[in-house]
Amino acid sequence: MPSDDARLVEQVLEHIAEIGAGTCSITDASIAAEADPSAQEILAGLLMLHEDLQYAQQRQSGLLDELRDAIRARDETLSIASHELRTPITTLTLQLDGLSRLVREPRPVGQPDKTQTLARRLDVTRRQVDRLAALVATLVDVSRISAGKVELTRQVADLADVLRSVTERFCDEAQRGGSTLRFHKPAPIWGNFDVSRIDQVLSNLLANAIRYGRGMAIVVGAASAGPTARFWVEDHGIGIAPEHQARIFQRYERAAPSTDGGLGLGLWISRQLVETMGGTISVRSRVDAGSVFTVEIPRNG
């Protein structure tokens, strides 16, 4: 008959082999059933070792999943960005080639001046440069947000004046899309705001309203309620189904397919920025009746 010590050694070796294979038959009951306190201690230690290894494996698996998701998100961003950047670059190349030929060609006697043609081509070129700049800025924002490096620069400002300025900047774009754009200017709304981030959020909302507004009226409004400032963008476009209203604030999501591209990041970036400012962004919408996007932010940070 093997001694108690020999049996314990044999038992420990069996449990170590089990733990190495990812299982363990030790239970609290089996530990309590051992008469020898030393054996109880050893078995309890082996059980803790198994549990620690299981936790470590689960944590490692979770980290690997997070890493795969991050790599997938990076690859998706690069794929979409390369496609979106290619379009304005191609347009710019064609426009610049055309401008170069136009400048070099002598104007035949009696032919109209080239000024109007040059102005038109330069206008197209400028819009494509602006589009490229916006795409690059979006990629920079994604990088900063993902790294948790979004910085706010607050200053005393009149929110109403900031919103009016952004709205005026989008009037020509709205007109090209067939929409009218109006700003219901309230009384001044003074506060400690990050003007550039508010500009960015409103710009994203207006770009979407023009894109999906079906050429109908778009209204920007603002109000204050004590320590909170609120502004909104209302359109009468295609609207958003209830089941999609939470999804559109996620990465690479759109309210509907768009013919003019885009990374599908505008609303996601807007939500991240608004939340960084201590606020909220929400949508109220009905299909074929339009949408109202509302942003609420603290007036004093």
Buried (B, 14 or more C-beta within 10 A) or exposed (E): EEEEEEEBEEBBEEBBEBBEEEEBEBEEEEBEEBEEEEBBEBBBEBBEBBEEBBEEEEEEEEEEEEEEEEEEBEEBBEEBBEEBBEBBEEBBEBBEEBBEEEEEEEEEEEEEEBEEEBEEBEEBBEBBEEBBEBBEEBBEBBEBBBEEEBEBEBEEBBBBEBBBEBBEEBBEBBEEBEBEBBBBBBEEBBBEBBBEBBBBBBBBBBBBBBBBBBEBBBBBBBBBEEEBBBBBBBBBBBBBEEEBBEEBBEBEBBBEEEEEBBBBBBBBBBBBBBEBBEBBBBBEBEEEEBBBBBBBBBBEE
